[in-house]
Amino acid sequence: MKFEWRKHEKALYGAKSIPALVEISTFHFIMIKGSGNPNDTAFSDKVAALYSLAYAIKTDYKAAAAKNILSNEIHDFTVYPLEGIWTLKNADAKSADGKLIKENLEYTLMIRQPNFITAEMVCAALERVKVKKPNRLYDEIIFDAMQDGKCIEMLHVGSYDSESSSFAQMNQFVAENGLQRITDWHREIYLTNRTEADKLKTILRYQVN
């Protein structure tokens, strides 16, 4: 069986274009930290490093499954979408006209791994990809777990620069339902990336109590 997140985890990746309260479990990710404007080369280089490792993990797993050396009935899986945790370096992150100064952004980029992928598998894939497709950024990637817990989420359709309209709806939902945002960061899950800006689909999510 091939595990496909779009098909098998619709509840996690099927956010609607209205705010909703959700409970998010613990998941494992390969992650890399960064800061600055996401339009800069440094950002795209980190994304490339993450994807190289993610596909190396997938390739190694599929090869092991083909040799029947795994007890798991899953023989292959679809690579999960890119995600990002975003926050600001300081309170002066906006210009005089209220626009976000993107150079003040801090982020952690990540790609979720299936629960049958172990730290040993990640390390083995990392060592192989370092040889096959060298990238100095591999040494900055870690494998770790995160649990978002109780969150408000919403599907944003449109450019990243227009996300403020969706966050306004989420904030209103929080206020109307007696909730409180408890972190200064938010998560973005990029369901699409190679399309026109007005057709981009991004799940926005932040923690509440």
Rosetta constraint file for C-alpha pairs under 8 A:
AtomPair CA 1 CA 73 HARMONIC 6.45 0.50
AtomPair CA 1 CA 74 HARMONIC 4.75 0.50
AtomPair CA 1 CA 75 HARMONIC 5.67 0.50
AtomPair CA 1 CA 76 HARMONIC 6.89 0.50
AtomPair CA 2 CA 74 HARMONIC 5.71 0.50
AtomPair CA 2 CA 75 HARMONIC 5.82 0.50
AtomPair CA 2 CA 76 HARMONIC 4.65 0.50
AtomPair CA 2 CA 77 HARMONIC 5.15 0.50
AtomPair CA 2 CA 78 HARMONIC 7.60 0.50
AtomPair CA 3 CA 8 HARMONIC 7.13 0.50
AtomPair CA 3 CA 74 HARMONIC 6.52 0.50
AtomPair CA 3 CA 76 HARMONIC 6.28 0.50
AtomPair CA 3 CA 77 HARMONIC 4.42 0.50
AtomPair CA 3 CA 78 HARMONIC 6.35 0.50
AtomPair CA 4 CA 8 HARMONIC 5.95 0.50
AtomPair CA 4 CA 9 HARMONIC 7.96 0.50
AtomPair CA 4 CA 77 HARMONIC 5.79 0.50
AtomPair CA 4 CA 78 HARMONIC 5.08 0.50
AtomPair CA 5 CA 9 HARMONIC 5.15 0.50
AtomPair CA 5 CA 10 HARMONIC 7.39 0.50
AtomPair CA 5 CA 78 HARMONIC 6.70 0.50
AtomPair CA 5 CA 80 HARMONIC 6.82 0.50
AtomPair CA 6 CA 10 HARMONIC 5.88 0.50
AtomPair CA 6 CA 13 HARMONIC 6.91 0.50
AtomPair CA 9 CA 13 HARMONIC 6.50 0.50
AtomPair CA 10 CA 14 HARMONIC 5.08 0.50
AtomPair CA 11 CA 15 HARMONIC 7.58 0.50
AtomPair CA 12 CA 24 HARMONIC 7.96 0.50
AtomPair CA 13 CA 203 HARMONIC 7.81 0.50
AtomPair CA 15 CA 153 HARMONIC 7.00 0.50
AtomPair CA 15 CA 154 HARMONIC 5.77 0.50
AtomPair CA 15 CA 155 HARMONIC 5.33 0.50
AtomPair CA 15 CA 203 HARMONIC 6.63 0.50
AtomPair CA 16 CA 20 HARMONIC 7.92 0.50
AtomPair CA 16 CA 154 HARMONIC 5.87 0.50
AtomPair CA 16 CA 155 HARMONIC 5.22 0.50
AtomPair CA 17 CA 154 HARMONIC 5.60 0.50
AtomPair CA 17 CA 155 HARMONIC 4.64 0.50
AtomPair CA 17 CA 156 HARMONIC 6.31 0.50
AtomPair CA 17 CA 157 HARMONIC 7.71 0.50
AtomPair CA 18 CA 154 HARMONIC 5.63 0.50
AtomPair CA 18 CA 155 HARMONIC 7.05 0.50
AtomPair CA 18 CA 169 HARMONIC 7.74 0.50
AtomPair CA 19 CA 152 HARMONIC 6.44 0.50
AtomPair CA 19 CA 153 HARMONIC 5.60 0.50
AtomPair CA 19 CA 154 HARMONIC 4.73 0.50
AtomPair CA 19 CA 155 HARMONIC 7.94 0.50
AtomPair CA 19 CA 169 HARMONIC 6.93 0.50
AtomPair CA 19 CA 170 HARMONIC 5.47 0.50
AtomPair CA 19 CA 173 HARMONIC 6.65 0.50
AtomPair CA 20 CA 152 HARMONIC 5.55 0.50
AtomPair CA 20 CA 153 HARMONIC 5.55 0.50
AtomPair CA 20 CA 154 HARMONIC 6.52 0.50
AtomPair CA 21 CA 150 HARMONIC 7.17 0.50
AtomPair CA 21 CA 151 HARMONIC 5.80 0.50
AtomPair CA 21 CA 152 HARMONIC 4.71 0.50
AtomPair CA 21 CA 153 HARMONIC 6.59 0.50
AtomPair CA 22 CA 149 HARMONIC 7.98 0.50
AtomPair CA 22 CA 150 HARMONIC 5.81 0.50
AtomPair CA 22 CA 151 HARMONIC 5.33 0.50
AtomPair CA 22 CA 152 HARMONIC 6.20 0.50
AtomPair CA 22 CA 153 HARMONIC 7.08 0.50
AtomPair CA 23 CA 148 HARMONIC 7.65 0.50
AtomPair CA 23 CA 149 HARMONIC 5.16 0.50
AtomPair CA 23 CA 150 HARMONIC 4.50 0.50
AtomPair CA 23 CA 151 HARMONIC 6.17 0.50
AtomPair CA 24 CA 147 HARMONIC 6.53 0.50
AtomPair CA 24 CA 148 HARMONIC 5.44 0.50
AtomPair CA 24 CA 149 HARMONIC 4.69 0.50
AtomPair CA 24 CA 150 HARMONIC 6.37 0.50
AtomPair CA 24 CA 151 HARMONIC 7.29 0.50
AtomPair CA 25 CA 147 HARMONIC 5.48 0.50
AtomPair CA 25 CA 148 HARMONIC 6.75 0.50
AtomPair CA 25 CA 149 HARMONIC 6.13 0.50
AtomPair CA 26 CA 145 HARMONIC 6.45 0.50
AtomPair CA 26 CA 146 HARMONIC 5.41 0.50
AtomPair CA 26 CA 147 HARMONIC 4.12 0.50
AtomPair CA 26 CA 148 HARMONIC 7.23 0.50
AtomPair CA 26 CA 149 HARMONIC 7.99 0.50
AtomPair CA 27 CA 112 HARMONIC 6.97 0.50
AtomPair CA 27 CA 113 HARMONIC 7.57 0.50
AtomPair CA 27 CA 115 HARMONIC 7.37 0.50
AtomPair CA 27 CA 145 HARMONIC 5.42 0.50
AtomPair CA 27 CA 146 HARMONIC 5.62 0.50
AtomPair CA 27 CA 147 HARMONIC 6.45 0.50
AtomPair CA 28 CA 112 HARMONIC 5.81 0.50
AtomPair CA 28 CA 113 HARMONIC 5.66 0.50
AtomPair CA 28 CA 114 HARMONIC 7.47 0.50
AtomPair CA 28 CA 115 HARMONIC 7.14 0.50
AtomPair CA 28 CA 143 HARMONIC 6.99 0.50
AtomPair CA 28 CA 144 HARMONIC 5.49 0.50
AtomPair CA 28 CA 145 HARMONIC 4.18 0.50
AtomPair CA 28 CA 146 HARMONIC 6.39 0.50
AtomPair CA 29 CA 110 HARMONIC 5.93 0.50
AtomPair CA 29 CA 111 HARMONIC 5.40 0.50
AtomPair CA 29 CA 112 HARMONIC 4.17 0.50
AtomPair CA 29 CA 113 HARMONIC 5.39 0.50
AtomPair CA 29 CA 143 HARMONIC 5.65 0.50
AtomPair CA 29 CA 144 HARMONIC 5.63 0.50
AtomPair CA 29 CA 145 HARMONIC 6.14 0.50
AtomPair CA 29 CA 146 HARMONIC 7.63 0.50
AtomPair CA 30 CA 50 HARMONIC 7.20 0.50
AtomPair CA 30 CA 54 HARMONIC 7.79 0.50
AtomPair CA 30 CA 110 HARMONIC 5.45 0.50
AtomPair CA 30 CA 111 HARMONIC 5.54 0.50
AtomPair CA 30 CA 112 HARMONIC 6.50 0.50
AtomPair CA 30 CA 113 HARMONIC 7.20 0.50
AtomPair CA 30 CA 141 HARMONIC 6.44 0.50
AtomPair CA 30 CA 142 HARMONIC 5.57 0.50
AtomPair CA 30 CA 143 HARMONIC 4.49 0.50
AtomPair CA 30 CA 144 HARMONIC 6.63 0.50
AtomPair CA 31 CA 50 HARMONIC 7.38 0.50
AtomPair CA 31 CA 108 HARMONIC 6.55 0.50
AtomPair CA 31 CA 109 HARMONIC 5.60 0.50
AtomPair CA 31 CA 110 HARMONIC 4.28 0.50
AtomPair CA 31 CA 111 HARMONIC 6.79 0.50
AtomPair CA 31 CA 141 HARMONIC 5.34 0.50
AtomPair CA 31 CA 142 HARMONIC 5.28 0.50
AtomPair CA 31 CA 143 HARMONIC 6.29 0.50
AtomPair CA 31 CA 144 HARMONIC 7.49 0.50
AtomPair CA 32 CA 46 HARMONIC 7.05 0.50
AtomPair CA 32 CA 50 HARMONIC 7.55 0.50
AtomPair CA 32 CA 108 HARMONIC 5.59 0.50
AtomPair CA 32 CA 109 HARMONIC 5.37 0.50
AtomPair CA 32 CA 110 HARMONIC 6.48 0.50
AtomPair CA 32 CA 140 HARMONIC 5.99 0.50
AtomPair CA 32 CA 141 HARMONIC 4.80 0.50
AtomPair CA 32 CA 142 HARMONIC 6.59 0.50
AtomPair CA 33 CA 106 HARMONIC 7.89 0.50
AtomPair CA 33 CA 107 HARMONIC 5.88 0.50
AtomPair CA 33 CA 108 HARMONIC 4.27 0.50
AtomPair CA 33 CA 109 HARMONIC 6.24 0.50
AtomPair CA 33 CA 140 HARMONIC 7.62 0.50
AtomPair CA 33 CA 141 HARMONIC 7.99 0.50
AtomPair CA 34 CA 43 HARMONIC 7.32 0.50
AtomPair CA 34 CA 106 HARMONIC 6.03 0.50
AtomPair CA 34 CA 107 HARMONIC 5.35 0.50
AtomPair CA 34 CA 108 HARMONIC 6.16 0.50
AtomPair CA 34 CA 109 HARMONIC 7.81 0.50
AtomPair CA 35 CA 103 HARMONIC 7.36 0.50
AtomPair CA 35 CA 104 HARMONIC 7.28 0.50
AtomPair CA 35 CA 105 HARMONIC 5.62 0.50
AtomPair CA 35 CA 106 HARMONIC 4.16 0.50
AtomPair CA 35 CA 107 HARMONIC 5.79 0.50
AtomPair CA 36 CA 40 HARMONIC 7.73 0.50
AtomPair CA 36 CA 43 HARMONIC 7.96 0.50
AtomPair CA 36 CA 102 HARMONIC 6.18 0.50
AtomPair CA 36 CA 103 HARMONIC 4.08 0.50
AtomPair CA 36 CA 104 HARMONIC 5.75 0.50
AtomPair CA 36 CA 105 HARMONIC 5.19 0.50
AtomPair CA 36 CA 106 HARMONIC 6.34 0.50
AtomPair CA 37 CA 43 HARMONIC 7.47 0.50
AtomPair CA 37 CA 102 HARMONIC 4.71 0.50
AtomPair CA 37 CA 103 HARMONIC 4.61 0.50
AtomPair CA 37 CA 104 HARMONIC 7.47 0.50
AtomPair CA 37 CA 105 HARMONIC 6.67 0.50
AtomPair CA 38 CA 42 HARMONIC 7.89 0.50
AtomPair CA 38 CA 43 HARMONIC 5.30 0.50
AtomPair CA 38 CA 44 HARMONIC 7.53 0.50
AtomPair CA 38 CA 102 HARMONIC 7.31 0.50
AtomPair CA 39 CA 43 HARMONIC 6.88 0.50
AtomPair CA 39 CA 44 HARMONIC 7.68 0.50
AtomPair CA 40 CA 44 HARMONIC 6.98 0.50
AtomPair CA 41 CA 45 HARMONIC 6.02 0.50
AtomPair CA 42 CA 46 HARMONIC 6.41 0.50
AtomPair CA 43 CA 47 HARMONIC 6.42 0.50
AtomPair CA 44 CA 48 HARMONIC 6.13 0.50
AtomPair CA 45 CA 49 HARMONIC 6.28 0.50
AtomPair CA 45 CA 137 HARMONIC 7.99 0.50
AtomPair CA 46 CA 50 HARMONIC 6.28 0.50
AtomPair CA 46 CA 109 HARMONIC 7.85 0.50
AtomPair CA 46 CA 137 HARMONIC 6.79 0.50
AtomPair CA 47 CA 51 HARMONIC 6.27 0.50
AtomPair CA 47 CA 109 HARMONIC 7.28 0.50
AtomPair CA 48 CA 52 HARMONIC 6.11 0.50
AtomPair CA 49 CA 53 HARMONIC 6.40 0.50
AtomPair CA 49 CA 135 HARMONIC 6.81 0.50
AtomPair CA 49 CA 137 HARMONIC 6.39 0.50
AtomPair CA 49 CA 138 HARMONIC 6.28 0.50
AtomPair CA 50 CA 54 HARMONIC 6.09 0.50
AtomPair CA 50 CA 110 HARMONIC 7.22 0.50
AtomPair CA 50 CA 111 HARMONIC 7.19 0.50
AtomPair CA 50 CA 138 HARMONIC 7.83 0.50
AtomPair CA 50 CA 141 HARMONIC 7.51 0.50
AtomPair CA 51 CA 55 HARMONIC 6.07 0.50
AtomPair CA 51 CA 111 HARMONIC 7.85 0.50
AtomPair CA 52 CA 56 HARMONIC 6.18 0.50
AtomPair CA 52 CA 129 HARMONIC 7.39 0.50
AtomPair CA 52 CA 133 HARMONIC 7.89 0.50
AtomPair CA 53 CA 57 HARMONIC 6.18 0.50
AtomPair CA 53 CA 125 HARMONIC 6.89 0.50
AtomPair CA 53 CA 126 HARMONIC 6.21 0.50
AtomPair CA 53 CA 129 HARMONIC 6.65 0.50
AtomPair CA 53 CA 138 HARMONIC 7.99 0.50
AtomPair CA 54 CA 58 HARMONIC 6.36 0.50
AtomPair CA 54 CA 79 HARMONIC 6.84 0.50
AtomPair CA 54 CA 111 HARMONIC 7.24 0.50
AtomPair CA 55 CA 59 HARMONIC 5.99 0.50
AtomPair CA 55 CA 79 HARMONIC 7.03 0.50
AtomPair CA 56 CA 60 HARMONIC 6.10 0.50
AtomPair CA 56 CA 125 HARMONIC 5.62 0.50
AtomPair CA 56 CA 126 HARMONIC 7.51 0.50
AtomPair CA 56 CA 128 HARMONIC 7.93 0.50
AtomPair CA 56 CA 129 HARMONIC 6.46 0.50
AtomPair CA 57 CA 61 HARMONIC 6.12 0.50
AtomPair CA 57 CA 121 HARMONIC 6.95 0.50
AtomPair CA 57 CA 122 HARMONIC 6.19 0.50
AtomPair CA 57 CA 125 HARMONIC 5.32 0.50
AtomPair CA 57 CA 126 HARMONIC 7.89 0.50
AtomPair CA 58 CA 62 HARMONIC 6.13 0.50
AtomPair CA 58 CA 76 HARMONIC 7.20 0.50
AtomPair CA 58 CA 77 HARMONIC 6.88 0.50
AtomPair CA 58 CA 78 HARMONIC 7.91 0.50
AtomPair CA 58 CA 79 HARMONIC 7.18 0.50
AtomPair CA 59 CA 63 HARMONIC 6.16 0.50
AtomPair CA 60 CA 64 HARMONIC 6.20 0.50
AtomPair CA 60 CA 125 HARMONIC 6.73 0.50
AtomPair CA 61 CA 65 HARMONIC 6.17 0.50
AtomPair CA 61 CA 75 HARMONIC 7.64 0.50
AtomPair CA 61 CA 76 HARMONIC 7.02 0.50
AtomPair CA 61 CA 121 HARMONIC 7.93 0.50
AtomPair CA 62 CA 66 HARMONIC 6.19 0.50
AtomPair CA 62 CA 75 HARMONIC 5.79 0.50
AtomPair CA 62 CA 76 HARMONIC 5.18 0.50
AtomPair CA 63 CA 67 HARMONIC 6.53 0.50
AtomPair CA 64 CA 68 HARMONIC 6.51 0.50
AtomPair CA 64 CA 69 HARMONIC 5.80 0.50
AtomPair CA 64 CA 70 HARMONIC 6.53 0.50
AtomPair CA 65 CA 69 HARMONIC 6.09 0.50
AtomPair CA 65 CA 70 HARMONIC 5.60 0.50
AtomPair CA 65 CA 74 HARMONIC 7.84 0.50
AtomPair CA 65 CA 75 HARMONIC 5.15 0.50
AtomPair CA 65 CA 76 HARMONIC 7.59 0.50
AtomPair CA 66 CA 75 HARMONIC 7.10 0.50
AtomPair CA 72 CA 116 HARMONIC 7.92 0.50
AtomPair CA 79 CA 113 HARMONIC 7.83 0.50
AtomPair CA 80 CA 111 HARMONIC 6.06 0.50
AtomPair CA 80 CA 112 HARMONIC 5.80 0.50
AtomPair CA 80 CA 113 HARMONIC 7.07 0.50
AtomPair CA 81 CA 111 HARMONIC 6.23 0.50
AtomPair CA 81 CA 112 HARMONIC 7.51 0.50
AtomPair CA 81 CA 189 HARMONIC 6.85 0.50
AtomPair CA 81 CA 190 HARMONIC 6.10 0.50
AtomPair CA 81 CA 191 HARMONIC 6.17 0.50
AtomPair CA 82 CA 109 HARMONIC 7.17 0.50
AtomPair CA 82 CA 110 HARMONIC 5.97 0.50
AtomPair CA 82 CA 111 HARMONIC 5.10 0.50
AtomPair CA 82 CA 112 HARMONIC 7.86 0.50
AtomPair CA 82 CA 189 HARMONIC 6.23 0.50
AtomPair CA 82 CA 190 HARMONIC 5.68 0.50
AtomPair CA 82 CA 191 HARMONIC 7.81 0.50
AtomPair CA 83 CA 109 HARMONIC 5.80 0.50
AtomPair CA 83 CA 110 HARMONIC 5.21 0.50
AtomPair CA 83 CA 111 HARMONIC 6.11 0.50
AtomPair CA 83 CA 187 HARMONIC 7.07 0.50
AtomPair CA 83 CA 188 HARMONIC 5.52 0.50
AtomPair CA 83 CA 189 HARMONIC 4.39 0.50
AtomPair CA 83 CA 190 HARMONIC 6.01 0.50
AtomPair CA 84 CA 107 HARMONIC 6.45 0.50
AtomPair CA 84 CA 108 HARMONIC 5.55 0.50
AtomPair CA 84 CA 109 HARMONIC 4.45 0.50
AtomPair CA 84 CA 110 HARMONIC 6.12 0.50
AtomPair CA 84 CA 187 HARMONIC 5.62 0.50
AtomPair CA 84 CA 188 HARMONIC 5.15 0.50
AtomPair CA 84 CA 189 HARMONIC 6.59 0.50
AtomPair CA 85 CA 107 HARMONIC 5.33 0.50
AtomPair CA 85 CA 108 HARMONIC 5.07 0.50
AtomPair CA 85 CA 109 HARMONIC 6.53 0.50
AtomPair CA 85 CA 185 HARMONIC 6.53 0.50
AtomPair CA 85 CA 186 HARMONIC 5.65 0.50
AtomPair CA 85 CA 187 HARMONIC 4.54 0.50
AtomPair CA 85 CA 188 HARMONIC 6.48 0.50
AtomPair CA 86 CA 105 HARMONIC 7.01 0.50
AtomPair CA 86 CA 106 HARMONIC 5.92 0.50
AtomPair CA 86 CA 107 HARMONIC 4.61 0.50
AtomPair CA 86 CA 108 HARMONIC 6.85 0.50
AtomPair CA 86 CA 185 HARMONIC 5.37 0.50
AtomPair CA 86 CA 186 HARMONIC 5.48 0.50
AtomPair CA 86 CA 187 HARMONIC 6.37 0.50
AtomPair CA 86 CA 188 HARMONIC 7.77 0.50
AtomPair CA 87 CA 105 HARMONIC 5.99 0.50
AtomPair CA 87 CA 106 HARMONIC 5.34 0.50
AtomPair CA 87 CA 107 HARMONIC 6.38 0.50
AtomPair CA 87 CA 184 HARMONIC 6.40 0.50
AtomPair CA 87 CA 185 HARMONIC 4.65 0.50
AtomPair CA 87 CA 186 HARMONIC 6.91 0.50
AtomPair CA 88 CA 93 HARMONIC 6.62 0.50
AtomPair CA 88 CA 104 HARMONIC 5.81 0.50
AtomPair CA 88 CA 105 HARMONIC 4.71 0.50
AtomPair CA 88 CA 106 HARMONIC 5.65 0.50
AtomPair CA 88 CA 185 HARMONIC 7.95 0.50
AtomPair CA 89 CA 93 HARMONIC 7.31 0.50
AtomPair CA 89 CA 104 HARMONIC 5.42 0.50
AtomPair CA 89 CA 105 HARMONIC 6.04 0.50
AtomPair CA 89 CA 106 HARMONIC 6.24 0.50
AtomPair CA 90 CA 104 HARMONIC 7.22 0.50
AtomPair CA 93 CA 100 HARMONIC 6.05 0.50
AtomPair CA 93 CA 101 HARMONIC 5.32 0.50
AtomPair CA 93 CA 102 HARMONIC 7.65 0.50
AtomPair CA 93 CA 104 HARMONIC 5.69 0.50
AtomPair CA 93 CA 105 HARMONIC 7.82 0.50
AtomPair CA 94 CA 98 HARMONIC 5.45 0.50
AtomPair CA 94 CA 99 HARMONIC 5.27 0.50
AtomPair CA 94 CA 100 HARMONIC 4.42 0.50
AtomPair CA 94 CA 101 HARMONIC 5.10 0.50
AtomPair CA 95 CA 99 HARMONIC 5.40 0.50
AtomPair CA 95 CA 100 HARMONIC 6.46 0.50
AtomPair CA 95 CA 101 HARMONIC 6.31 0.50
AtomPair CA 101 CA 105 HARMONIC 7.62 0.50
AtomPair CA 113 CA 117 HARMONIC 6.37 0.50
AtomPair CA 117 CA 121 HARMONIC 6.31 0.50
AtomPair CA 117 CA 122 HARMONIC 7.32 0.50
AtomPair CA 118 CA 122 HARMONIC 6.45 0.50
AtomPair CA 119 CA 123 HARMONIC 6.18 0.50
AtomPair CA 119 CA 143 HARMONIC 6.89 0.50
AtomPair CA 120 CA 124 HARMONIC 6.14 0.50
AtomPair CA 121 CA 125 HARMONIC 6.15 0.50
AtomPair CA 122 CA 126 HARMONIC 6.03 0.50
AtomPair CA 122 CA 143 HARMONIC 7.50 0.50
AtomPair CA 123 CA 127 HARMONIC 6.27 0.50
AtomPair CA 124 CA 128 HARMONIC 6.41 0.50
AtomPair CA 125 CA 129 HARMONIC 6.08 0.50
AtomPair CA 126 CA 130 HARMONIC 6.12 0.50
AtomPair CA 126 CA 138 HARMONIC 7.45 0.50
AtomPair CA 127 CA 131 HARMONIC 6.85 0.50
AtomPair CA 128 CA 132 HARMONIC 6.25 0.50
AtomPair CA 129 CA 133 HARMONIC 5.34 0.50
AtomPair CA 129 CA 134 HARMONIC 6.84 0.50
AtomPair CA 130 CA 134 HARMONIC 4.69 0.50
AtomPair CA 130 CA 135 HARMONIC 6.65 0.50
AtomPair CA 130 CA 138 HARMONIC 7.28 0.50
AtomPair CA 137 CA 141 HARMONIC 7.15 0.50
AtomPair CA 148 CA 206 HARMONIC 7.93 0.50
AtomPair CA 148 CA 207 HARMONIC 6.52 0.50
AtomPair CA 149 CA 207 HARMONIC 6.97 0.50
AtomPair CA 150 CA 207 HARMONIC 5.78 0.50
AtomPair CA 150 CA 208 HARMONIC 5.84 0.50
AtomPair CA 150 CA 209 HARMONIC 6.64 0.50
AtomPair CA 151 CA 205 HARMONIC 6.32 0.50
AtomPair CA 151 CA 206 HARMONIC 5.29 0.50
AtomPair CA 151 CA 207 HARMONIC 4.21 0.50
AtomPair CA 151 CA 208 HARMONIC 5.28 0.50
AtomPair CA 151 CA 209 HARMONIC 7.91 0.50
AtomPair CA 152 CA 170 HARMONIC 6.87 0.50
AtomPair CA 152 CA 174 HARMONIC 7.69 0.50
AtomPair CA 152 CA 205 HARMONIC 5.53 0.50
AtomPair CA 152 CA 206 HARMONIC 5.63 0.50
AtomPair CA 152 CA 207 HARMONIC 6.47 0.50
AtomPair CA 152 CA 208 HARMONIC 6.82 0.50
AtomPair CA 153 CA 170 HARMONIC 7.38 0.50
AtomPair CA 153 CA 203 HARMONIC 6.76 0.50
AtomPair CA 153 CA 204 HARMONIC 5.40 0.50
AtomPair CA 153 CA 205 HARMONIC 4.18 0.50
AtomPair CA 153 CA 206 HARMONIC 6.72 0.50
AtomPair CA 154 CA 166 HARMONIC 7.33 0.50
AtomPair CA 154 CA 170 HARMONIC 7.28 0.50
AtomPair CA 154 CA 203 HARMONIC 5.70 0.50
AtomPair CA 154 CA 204 HARMONIC 5.35 0.50
AtomPair CA 154 CA 205 HARMONIC 6.63 0.50
AtomPair CA 155 CA 201 HARMONIC 6.71 0.50
AtomPair CA 155 CA 202 HARMONIC 5.72 0.50
AtomPair CA 155 CA 203 HARMONIC 4.49 0.50
AtomPair CA 155 CA 204 HARMONIC 6.21 0.50
AtomPair CA 156 CA 163 HARMONIC 6.69 0.50
AtomPair CA 156 CA 166 HARMONIC 6.22 0.50
AtomPair CA 156 CA 200 HARMONIC 7.89 0.50
AtomPair CA 156 CA 201 HARMONIC 5.80 0.50
AtomPair CA 156 CA 202 HARMONIC 5.15 0.50
AtomPair CA 156 CA 203 HARMONIC 6.03 0.50
AtomPair CA 156 CA 204 HARMONIC 6.77 0.50
AtomPair CA 157 CA 198 HARMONIC 6.78 0.50
AtomPair CA 157 CA 199 HARMONIC 5.98 0.50
AtomPair CA 157 CA 200 HARMONIC 5.49 0.50
AtomPair CA 157 CA 201 HARMONIC 4.72 0.50
AtomPair CA 157 CA 202 HARMONIC 6.51 0.50
AtomPair CA 158 CA 162 HARMONIC 6.66 0.50
AtomPair CA 158 CA 163 HARMONIC 7.66 0.50
AtomPair CA 158 CA 197 HARMONIC 5.77 0.50
AtomPair CA 158 CA 198 HARMONIC 4.00 0.50
AtomPair CA 158 CA 199 HARMONIC 5.28 0.50
AtomPair CA 158 CA 200 HARMONIC 5.01 0.50
AtomPair CA 158 CA 201 HARMONIC 6.63 0.50
AtomPair CA 159 CA 163 HARMONIC 7.10 0.50
AtomPair CA 159 CA 197 HARMONIC 4.70 0.50
AtomPair CA 159 CA 198 HARMONIC 5.44 0.50
AtomPair CA 159 CA 199 HARMONIC 7.50 0.50
AtomPair CA 159 CA 200 HARMONIC 6.16 0.50
AtomPair CA 160 CA 197 HARMONIC 7.84 0.50
AtomPair CA 162 CA 166 HARMONIC 7.90 0.50
AtomPair CA 163 CA 167 HARMONIC 6.34 0.50
AtomPair CA 164 CA 168 HARMONIC 6.10 0.50
AtomPair CA 165 CA 169 HARMONIC 6.65 0.50
AtomPair CA 166 CA 170 HARMONIC 6.31 0.50
AtomPair CA 167 CA 171 HARMONIC 6.02 0.50
AtomPair CA 167 CA 204 HARMONIC 7.91 0.50
AtomPair CA 168 CA 172 HARMONIC 6.19 0.50
AtomPair CA 169 CA 173 HARMONIC 6.24 0.50
AtomPair CA 170 CA 174 HARMONIC 6.27 0.50
AtomPair CA 171 CA 175 HARMONIC 6.30 0.50
AtomPair CA 172 CA 176 HARMONIC 6.10 0.50
AtomPair CA 173 CA 177 HARMONIC 6.14 0.50
AtomPair CA 174 CA 178 HARMONIC 6.34 0.50
AtomPair CA 174 CA 179 HARMONIC 4.94 0.50
AtomPair CA 174 CA 180 HARMONIC 6.33 0.50
AtomPair CA 174 CA 181 HARMONIC 7.53 0.50
AtomPair CA 175 CA 179 HARMONIC 6.07 0.50
AtomPair CA 175 CA 180 HARMONIC 7.27 0.50
AtomPair CA 179 CA 208 HARMONIC 6.39 0.50
AtomPair CA 179 CA 209 HARMONIC 5.75 0.50
AtomPair CA 180 CA 208 HARMONIC 5.26 0.50
AtomPair CA 180 CA 209 HARMONIC 5.55 0.50
AtomPair CA 181 CA 206 HARMONIC 7.26 0.50
AtomPair CA 181 CA 207 HARMONIC 5.92 0.50
AtomPair CA 181 CA 208 HARMONIC 4.34 0.50
AtomPair CA 181 CA 209 HARMONIC 6.75 0.50
AtomPair CA 182 CA 207 HARMONIC 5.89 0.50
AtomPair CA 182 CA 208 HARMONIC 5.29 0.50
AtomPair CA 182 CA 209 HARMONIC 6.85 0.50
AtomPair CA 183 CA 206 HARMONIC 7.35 0.50
AtomPair CA 183 CA 207 HARMONIC 6.30 0.50
AtomPair CA 183 CA 208 HARMONIC 7.75 0.50
AtomPair CA 185 CA 206 HARMONIC 6.97 0.50
AtomPair CA 186 CA 204 HARMONIC 7.16 0.50
AtomPair CA 186 CA 205 HARMONIC 5.77 0.50
AtomPair CA 186 CA 206 HARMONIC 4.70 0.50
AtomPair CA 186 CA 207 HARMONIC 7.61 0.50
AtomPair CA 187 CA 203 HARMONIC 7.90 0.50
AtomPair CA 187 CA 204 HARMONIC 5.87 0.50
AtomPair CA 187 CA 205 HARMONIC 5.07 0.50
AtomPair CA 187 CA 206 HARMONIC 6.16 0.50
AtomPair CA 188 CA 202 HARMONIC 6.30 0.50
AtomPair CA 188 CA 203 HARMONIC 5.54 0.50
AtomPair CA 188 CA 204 HARMONIC 4.86 0.50
AtomPair CA 188 CA 205 HARMONIC 6.50 0.50
AtomPair CA 189 CA 202 HARMONIC 5.44 0.50
AtomPair CA 189 CA 203 HARMONIC 4.92 0.50
AtomPair CA 189 CA 204 HARMONIC 6.75 0.50
AtomPair CA 190 CA 201 HARMONIC 6.49 0.50
AtomPair CA 190 CA 202 HARMONIC 4.76 0.50
AtomPair CA 190 CA 203 HARMONIC 6.68 0.50
AtomPair CA 191 CA 200 HARMONIC 7.76 0.50
AtomPair CA 191 CA 201 HARMONIC 5.50 0.50
AtomPair CA 191 CA 202 HARMONIC 5.71 0.50
AtomPair CA 191 CA 203 HARMONIC 7.40 0.50
AtomPair CA 192 CA 200 HARMONIC 5.66 0.50
AtomPair CA 192 CA 201 HARMONIC 5.49 0.50
AtomPair CA 192 CA 202 HARMONIC 7.19 0.50
AtomPair CA 193 CA 200 HARMONIC 6.33 0.50
AtomPair CA 193 CA 201 HARMONIC 7.86 0.50
AtomPair CA 195 CA 199 HARMONIC 6.45 0.50
AtomPair CA 195 CA 200 HARMONIC 6.42 0.50
AtomPair CA 196 CA 200 HARMONIC 6.62 0.50
